Amino acid sequence: MQRAGFTILELLVIIAIIGILASIAALNLRPLHNEARAAANDFAGSVKQARGRAMATTSAYRLVYVAPDRVVVQWRRACGGSETWTPEARFDLELRDGTTIDGLADGAQLLCFNSRGFTDQSPTVTFRDAQGRTASIDVFAGGGVRGP
């Protein structure tokens, strides 16, 4: 009587071959992940959240560049005036893996959304990752975001 099936040795060889092929594929797909593009998408999300919060609370929300890898969100009653800004830490953006924002001075206000979700600025914000790749986000006065 003949048995049908595989021996344990044959199964181990097949599993080893699949493991080797999977690790080669993973190493080849790794360069497809672009940290600059991921940072730009994260920034676009922060912009959309700040704008939505400004409209929902009828307050002004602004994004401020505080370090090459950090943007903070603050709010107050209106964009203009002398009232102090209150931090809104849950919307702050901290970039990861050596990604930075190009060409801004510390403390620079990137944009301020009024209670209707509009801003008087239309910045283009550029991100650079550790490999030198860049990605840009355009923010429009009406609150729209265009990016990678």
N, CA, C and O of each residue as an XYZ file, in Angstrom:
592
protein
N       0.844     -1.176      0.000
C       0.000      0.000      0.000
C       0.894      1.245      0.000
O       1.799      1.373      0.824
N       0.624      2.160     -0.938
C       1.402      3.389     -1.082
C       0.693      4.550     -0.406
O      -0.525      4.689     -0.516
N       1.459      5.390      0.298
C       0.878      6.547      0.984
C       1.048      7.785      0.114
O       2.095      7.992     -0.500
N       0.013      8.593      0.072
C       0.075      9.861     -0.666
C       0.388     10.979      0.316
O      -0.062     10.939      1.462
N       1.153     11.975     -0.117
C       1.465     13.095      0.763
C       2.934     13.455      0.718
O       3.701     12.917     -0.080
N       3.310     14.374      1.589
C       4.679     14.865      1.643
C       5.346     14.395      2.922
O       4.696     14.172      3.944
N       6.649     14.251      2.838
C       7.393     13.924      4.059
C       7.666     15.232      4.806
O       7.531     16.319      4.243
N       8.044     15.115      6.054
C       8.341     16.297      6.858
C       9.516     17.076      6.280
O       9.548     18.304      6.359
N      10.466     16.378      5.709
C      11.623     17.029      5.092
C      11.201     17.863      3.889
O      11.677     18.986      3.720
N      10.339     17.344      3.074
C       9.849     18.089      1.906
C       9.087     19.350      2.347
O       9.243     20.410      1.741
N       8.280     19.238      3.379
C       7.542     20.394      3.881
C       8.480     21.466      4.430
O       8.255     22.654      4.199
N       9.522     21.070      5.146
C      10.481     22.027      5.676
C      11.235     22.744      4.561
O      11.488     23.945      4.657
N      11.592     22.023      3.515
C      12.279     22.647      2.378
C      11.368     23.669      1.708
O      11.822     24.759      1.360
N      10.114     23.344      1.524
C       9.156     24.269      0.893
C       8.963     25.515      1.762
O       8.929     26.630      1.242
N       8.837     25.335      3.068
C       8.676     26.479      3.978
C       9.921     27.360      3.954
O       9.815     28.586      3.983
N      11.098     26.744      3.903
C      12.343     27.521      3.832
C      12.408     28.331      2.538
O      12.805     29.496      2.560
N      12.028     27.739      1.432
C      12.036     28.448      0.145
C      11.053     29.621      0.171
O      11.381     30.709     -0.301
N       9.870     29.413      0.709
C       8.880     30.495      0.808
C       9.405     31.609      1.708
O       9.231     32.786      1.394
N      10.039     31.260      2.812
C      10.609     32.266      3.711
C      11.683     33.094      3.038
O      11.720     34.313      3.208
N      12.552     32.462      2.283
C      13.613     33.188      1.572
C      13.021     34.128      0.535
O      13.434     35.283      0.437
N      12.064     33.647     -0.234
C      11.422     34.495     -1.246
C      10.684     35.674     -0.610
O      10.716     36.783     -1.144
N      10.025     35.446      0.520
C       9.306     36.530      1.196
C      10.274     37.584      1.724
O       9.988     38.778      1.636
N      11.409     37.165      2.268
C      12.373     38.153      2.774
C      13.000     38.949      1.642
O      13.253     40.143      1.804
N      13.255     38.329      0.512
C      13.781     39.058     -0.653
C      12.757     40.070     -1.143
O      13.109     41.205     -1.461
N      11.503     39.671     -1.205
C      10.444     40.592     -1.643
C      10.309     41.761     -0.678
O      10.146     42.900     -1.116
N      10.372     41.507      0.622
C      10.247     42.584      1.615
C      11.400     43.573      1.489
O      11.183     44.781      1.587
N      12.600     43.094      1.277
C      13.754     43.979      1.120
C      13.659     44.811     -0.148
O      14.105     45.958     -0.172
N      13.089     44.252     -1.189
C      12.949     44.995     -2.444
C      11.818     46.014     -2.391
O      11.866     47.010     -3.113
N      10.813     45.798     -1.567
C       9.690     46.725     -1.468
C       9.938     47.842     -0.470
O       9.233     48.851     -0.507
N      10.902     47.704      0.413
C      11.198     48.706      1.440
C      11.485     50.089      0.857
O      10.998     51.076      1.407
N      12.256     50.210     -0.236
C      12.522     51.552     -0.773
C      11.266     52.260     -1.299
O      11.298     53.468     -1.528
N      10.185     51.544     -1.488
C       8.968     52.170     -1.982
C       8.302     53.043     -0.922
O       7.469     53.888     -1.250
N       8.662     52.847      0.343
C       8.092     53.663      1.414
C       8.836     54.992      1.459
O      10.044     55.024      1.691
N       8.129     56.066      1.241
C       8.723     57.394      1.171
C       8.336     58.175      2.424
O       7.182     58.577      2.576
N       9.299     58.389      3.321
C       9.027     59.081      4.583
C       8.593     60.527      4.365
O       7.761     61.041      5.112
N       9.147     61.187      3.350
C       8.751     62.572      3.070
C       7.275     62.633      2.676
O       6.544     63.518      3.121
N       6.853     61.708      1.857
C       5.442     61.659      1.440
C       4.544     61.337      2.630
O       3.459     61.906      2.756
N       4.984     60.431      3.505
C       4.197     60.098      4.697
C       4.059     61.323      5.597
O       2.983     61.575      6.139
N       5.149     62.092      5.761
C       5.102     63.309      6.586
C       4.159     64.341      5.971
O       3.409     65.008      6.684
N       4.201     64.468      4.652
C       3.313     65.415      3.976
C       1.852     65.023      4.182
O       1.001     65.884      4.399
N       1.569     63.751      4.114
C       0.195     63.283      4.347
C      -0.229     63.515      5.798
O      -1.374     63.885      6.058
N       0.690     63.299      6.742
C       0.388     63.577      8.148
C       0.089     65.060      8.355
O      -0.833     65.419      9.088
N       0.879     65.922      7.703
C       0.663     67.364      7.809
C      -0.697     67.744      7.219
O      -1.426     68.545      7.803
N      -1.034     67.173      6.074
C      -2.333     67.449      5.462
C      -3.463     67.065      6.413
O      -4.469     67.770      6.497
N      -3.305     65.962      7.124
C      -4.302     65.553      8.107
C      -4.418     66.552      9.249
O      -5.523     66.855      9.700
N      -3.284     67.065      9.721
C      -3.314     68.072     10.790
C      -3.999     69.350     10.331
O      -4.748     69.968     11.087
N      -3.741     69.742      9.093
C      -4.387     70.938      8.538
C      -5.898     70.743      8.495
O      -6.651     71.630      8.896
N      -6.336     69.599      8.017
C      -7.775     69.327      7.915
C      -8.431     69.274      9.294
O      -9.550     69.755      9.471
N      -7.732     68.689     10.272
C      -8.289     68.634     11.619
C      -8.389     70.023     12.231
O      -9.392     70.349     12.866
N      -7.368     70.838     12.049
C      -7.398     72.196     12.603
C      -8.518     73.004     11.957
O      -9.237     73.726     12.647
N      -8.671     72.889     10.652
C      -9.737     73.619      9.954
C     -11.112     73.163     10.433
O     -11.987     73.987     10.698
N     -11.298     71.863     10.542
C     -12.580     71.337     11.019
C     -12.889     71.782     12.438
O     -14.029     72.108     12.766
N     -11.869     71.790     13.269
C     -12.058     72.220     14.659
C     -12.379     73.710     14.731
O     -13.196     74.130     15.551
N     -11.737     74.515     13.872
C     -12.024     75.954     13.835
C     -13.498     76.194     13.503
O     -14.153     77.023     14.135
N     -14.009     75.476     12.525
C     -15.416     75.657     12.135
C     -16.368     75.107     13.200
O     -17.416     75.697     13.466
N     -16.002     73.983     13.802
C     -16.883     73.366     14.797
C     -16.996     74.192     16.072
O     -18.049     74.202     16.711
N     -15.930     74.881     16.446
C     -15.924     75.639     17.703
C     -16.077     77.142     17.486
O     -16.090     77.913     18.446
N     -16.193     77.556     16.229
C     -16.215     78.978     15.843
C     -15.076     79.751     16.510
O     -15.270     80.838     17.054
N     -13.893     79.160     16.450
C     -12.669     79.771     16.976
C     -11.644     79.820     15.855
O     -11.873     79.295     14.765
N     -10.524     80.449     16.129
C      -9.414     80.469     15.177
C      -8.408     79.403     15.588
O      -8.094     79.263     16.770
N      -7.910     78.662     14.627
C      -6.884     77.650     14.864
C      -5.717     77.934     13.944
O      -5.900     78.211     12.759
N      -4.501     77.862     14.501
C      -3.330     78.103     13.675
C      -2.320     76.982     13.852
O      -2.290     76.307     14.882
N      -1.494     76.795     12.831
C      -0.393     75.844     12.867
C       0.897     76.642     12.897
O       1.100     77.533     12.072
N       1.777     76.325     13.854
C       3.017     77.065     14.049
C       4.195     76.097     13.971
O       4.195     75.043     14.606
N       5.195     76.476     13.182
C       6.430     75.710     13.046
C       7.309     76.023     14.250
O       7.691     77.176     14.453
N       7.639     74.997     15.060
C       8.453     75.247     16.248
C       9.814     74.561     16.196
O      10.707     74.912     16.967
N       9.986     73.606     15.317
C      11.258     72.895     15.155
C      11.231     72.223     13.788
O      10.162     72.070     13.197
N      12.395     71.818     13.276
C      12.413     71.187     11.946
C      11.526     69.955     11.818
O      11.129     69.583     10.714
N      11.216     69.325     12.946
C      10.376     68.129     12.892
C       9.094     68.261     13.712
O       8.498     67.257     14.101
N       8.666     69.509     13.975
C       7.491     69.674     14.853
C       6.656     70.890     14.468
O       7.177     71.981     14.236
N       5.340     70.668     14.408
C       4.355     71.729     14.177
C       3.323     71.612     15.289
O       2.816     70.526     15.569
N       3.014     72.749     15.925
C       2.013     72.736     16.981
C       0.752     73.466     16.514
O       0.795     74.335     15.643
N      -0.361     73.085     17.119
C      -1.654     73.687     16.802
C      -2.115     74.457     18.031
O      -2.030     73.965     19.156
N      -2.609     75.686     17.799
C      -3.081     76.548     18.881
C      -4.406     77.175     18.470
O      -4.731     77.245     17.284
N      -5.176     77.635     19.472
C      -6.460     78.271     19.162
C      -6.673     79.495     20.047
O      -6.069     79.645     21.108
N      -7.548     80.352     19.569
C      -8.078     81.484     20.333
C      -9.314     81.984     19.602
O      -9.732     81.387     18.610
N      -9.898     83.065     20.079
C     -11.160     83.544     19.527
C     -11.067     83.974     18.066
O     -11.977     83.693     17.286
N      -9.977     84.653     17.679
C      -9.825     85.143     16.302
C      -8.349     85.126     15.917
O      -7.475     85.126     16.785
N      -8.075     85.110     14.616
C      -6.689     85.104     14.132
C      -5.967     86.392     14.514
O      -4.801     86.350     14.908
N      -6.634     87.524     14.405
C      -6.022     88.796     14.763
C      -6.260     89.113     16.231
O      -7.074     88.464     16.888
N      -5.558     90.097     16.736
C      -5.764     90.511     18.121
C      -4.574     90.189     18.999
O      -3.549     89.688     18.537
N      -4.736     90.490     20.278
C      -3.623     90.320     21.204
C      -3.868     89.221     22.237
O      -3.029     88.994     23.109
N      -4.977     88.558     22.149
C      -5.294     87.465     23.062
C      -4.234     86.362     22.929
O      -3.726     86.130     21.832
N      -3.902     85.688     24.020
C      -2.890     84.635     23.945
C      -3.470     83.369     23.312
O      -4.659     83.075     23.436
N      -2.602     82.640     22.640
C      -2.981     81.393     21.985
C      -2.948     80.255     23.003
O      -2.057     80.195     23.851
N      -3.919     79.362     22.911
C      -3.995     78.196     23.786
C      -3.573     76.963     22.995
O      -4.081     76.736     21.897
N      -2.646     76.158     23.536
C      -2.206     74.961     22.816
C      -3.331     73.942     22.656
O      -4.169     73.781     23.543
N      -3.337     73.274     21.539
C      -4.275     72.172     21.264
C      -3.412     70.958     20.923
O      -3.303     70.562     19.762
N      -2.802     70.374     21.957
C      -1.751     69.372     21.791
C      -2.196     68.121     21.035
O      -1.362     67.451     20.426
N      -3.471     67.796     21.059
C      -3.888     66.558     20.383
C      -3.759     66.635     18.871
O      -3.789     65.600     18.204
N      -3.617     67.829     18.312
C      -3.453     67.978     16.869
C      -2.004     68.262     16.469
O      -1.709     68.391     15.281
N      -1.099     68.362     17.444
C       0.307     68.632     17.133
C       0.872     67.534     16.234
O       0.447     66.380     16.288
N       1.834     67.923     15.411
C       2.451     66.993     14.474
C       3.935     66.888     14.772
O       4.656     67.885     14.753
N       4.380     65.678     15.044
C       5.802     65.418     15.238
C       6.238     64.445     14.152
O       5.765     63.310     14.093
N       7.143     64.900     13.295
C       7.597     64.085     12.174
C       8.516     62.980     12.672
O       9.141     63.112     13.725
N       8.599     61.903     11.925
C       9.370     60.741     12.358
C      10.499     60.402     11.388
O      10.532     60.890     10.258
N      11.398     59.580     11.836
C      12.471     59.010     11.012
C      13.320     60.033     10.283
O      13.638     59.847      9.108
N      13.692     61.108     10.958
C      14.603     62.079     10.361
C      13.984     62.983      9.311
O      14.709     63.653      8.575
N      12.659     63.017      9.224
C      11.987     63.874      8.261
C      11.864     65.278      8.830
O      11.552     65.444     10.009
N      12.106     66.290      8.001
C      12.053     67.676      8.449
C      11.245     68.526      7.481
O      10.963     68.118      6.355
N      10.879     69.714      7.945
C      10.207     70.699      7.107
C      11.273     71.661      6.620
O      12.073     72.152      7.416
N      11.296     71.936      5.333
C      12.322     72.788      4.737
C      11.955     74.267      4.766
O      10.796     74.637      4.581
N      12.955     75.099      4.999
C      12.888     76.523      4.731
C      12.030     77.393      5.621
O      11.534     78.419      5.154
N      11.830     77.040      6.871
C      11.028     77.874      7.762
C      11.841     78.270      8.991
O      12.737     77.540      9.414
N      11.521     79.435      9.561
C      12.157     79.886     10.790
C      11.303     79.449     11.973
O      10.077     79.403     11.880
N      11.961     79.127     13.087
C      11.228     78.721     14.295
C      10.216     79.789     14.686
O      10.514     80.983     14.650
N       9.030     79.353     15.055
C       7.976     80.269     15.467
C       7.155     80.814     14.321
O       6.248     81.616     14.543
N       7.450     80.401     13.103
C       6.712     80.899     11.936
C       5.295     80.334     11.938
O       5.090     79.132     12.106
N       4.331     81.217     11.749
C       2.944     80.777     11.640
C       2.731     80.285     10.213
O       2.893     81.043      9.257
N       2.368     79.019     10.077
C       2.144     78.468      8.746
C       0.818     78.943      8.184
O       0.739     79.346      7.024
N      -0.222     78.899      9.002
C      -1.529     79.390      8.586
C      -2.442     79.489      9.781
O      -2.204     78.858     10.811
N      -3.493     80.284      9.645
C      -4.484     80.452     10.698
C      -5.866     80.351     10.070
O      -6.204     81.127      9.177
N      -6.662     79.398     10.534
C      -8.029     79.234     10.042
C      -8.975     80.039     10.917
O      -8.930     79.937     12.143
N      -9.835     80.842     10.290
C     -10.834     81.573     11.069
C     -12.024     80.658     11.350
O     -12.018     79.487     10.969
N     -13.023     81.185     12.003
C     -14.169     80.369     12.420
C     -14.985     79.838     11.246
O     -15.821     78.954     11.430
N     -14.759     80.356     10.060
C     -15.469     79.861      8.873
C     -14.619     78.903      8.057
O     -15.046     78.435      7.002
N     -13.411     78.606      8.542
C     -12.552     77.637      7.872
C     -11.691     78.210      6.765
O     -11.135     77.462      5.961
N     -11.574     79.529      6.713
C     -10.750     80.184      5.694
C      -9.451     80.680      6.302
O      -9.373     80.928      7.505
N      -8.439     80.822      5.471
C      -7.160     81.365      5.899
C      -6.721     82.419      4.890
O      -7.068     82.338      3.711
N      -5.964     83.402      5.349
C      -5.492     84.436      4.427
C      -4.127     84.080      3.842
O      -3.552     84.861      3.083
N      -3.610     82.903      4.193
C      -2.335     82.444      3.670
C      -2.552     81.211      2.800
O      -3.502     80.457      3.012
N      -1.685     81.009      1.837
C      -1.722     79.810      1.001
C      -0.312     79.248      0.895
O       0.318     79.348     -0.158
N       0.186     78.661      1.972
C       1.577     78.203      1.959
C       1.772     76.898      1.186
O       0.856     76.088      1.039
N       2.975     76.732      0.709
C       3.441     75.452      0.202
C       4.488     74.980      1.201
O       5.489     75.662      1.424
N       4.264     73.827      1.797
C       5.157     73.302      2.825
C       5.868     72.088      2.237
O       5.229     71.166      1.731
N       7.204     72.100      2.310
C       8.017     71.033      1.728
C       8.679     70.212      2.829
O       9.226     70.756      3.787
N       8.619     68.913      2.674
C       9.187     67.971      3.632
C      10.354     67.239      2.986
O      10.313     66.928      1.796
N      11.401     66.960      3.773
C      12.575     66.240      3.286
C      12.873     65.102      4.254
O      12.911     65.302      5.468
N      13.085     63.900      3.706
C      13.405     62.768      4.576
C      14.913     62.530      4.616
O      15.674     63.238      3.956
N      15.336     61.547      5.382
C      16.761     61.275      5.592
C      17.473     60.858      4.305
O      18.689     61.013      4.198
N      16.738     60.337      3.337
C      17.330     59.943      2.057
C      17.363     61.090      1.046
O      17.807     60.900     -0.086
N      16.895     62.284      1.445
C      16.908     63.441      0.555
C      15.686     63.572     -0.332
O      15.618     64.493     -1.146
N      14.722     62.678     -0.200
C      13.490     62.774     -0.992
C      12.624     63.895     -0.440
O      12.629     64.149      0.765
N      11.885     64.564     -1.304
C      11.020     65.658     -0.878
C       9.581     65.402     -1.298
O       9.305     64.659     -2.240
N       8.682     66.037     -0.574
C       7.253     66.028     -0.909
C       6.688     67.358     -0.440
O       7.097     67.882      0.596
N       5.743     67.906     -1.204
C       5.166     69.208     -0.870
C       3.661     69.125     -0.728
O       2.989     68.308     -1.357
N       3.159     70.007      0.130
C       1.717     70.157      0.349
C       1.371     71.609      0.083
O       2.035     72.511      0.594
N       0.338     71.843     -0.711
C      -0.189     73.189     -0.939
C      -1.470     73.327     -0.135
O      -2.355     72.475     -0.219
N      -1.574     74.398      0.644
C      -2.793     74.689      1.394
C      -3.416     75.926      0.775
O      -2.739     76.941      0.606
N      -4.678     75.859      0.440
C      -5.360     76.966     -0.232
C      -6.175     77.789      0.755
O      -6.522     77.311      1.835
N      -6.472     79.010      0.386
C      -7.178     79.947      1.270
C      -8.526     79.394      1.722
O      -8.971     79.697      2.829
N      -9.169     78.611      0.909
C     -10.459     78.047      1.272
C     -10.351     76.826      2.156
O     -11.365     76.252      2.551
N      -9.115     76.416      2.476
C      -8.923     75.277      3.364
C      -8.606     73.976      2.653
O      -8.338     72.964      3.301
N      -8.633     73.989      1.324
C      -8.305     72.787      0.574
C      -6.824     72.480      0.672
O      -5.999     73.371      0.879
N      -6.501     71.200      0.519
C      -5.121     70.748      0.593
C      -4.824     69.914     -0.640
O      -5.600     69.035     -1.013
N      -3.674     70.206     -1.277
C      -3.243     69.389     -2.419
C      -1.838     68.905     -2.113
O      -0.968     69.683     -1.723
N      -1.634     67.634     -2.290
C      -0.328     67.084     -1.964
C      -0.014     65.824     -2.706
O      -0.599     65.526     -3.747
N       0.923     65.085     -2.154
C       1.461     63.915     -2.874
C       0.450     62.833     -3.109
O       0.775     61.803     -3.700
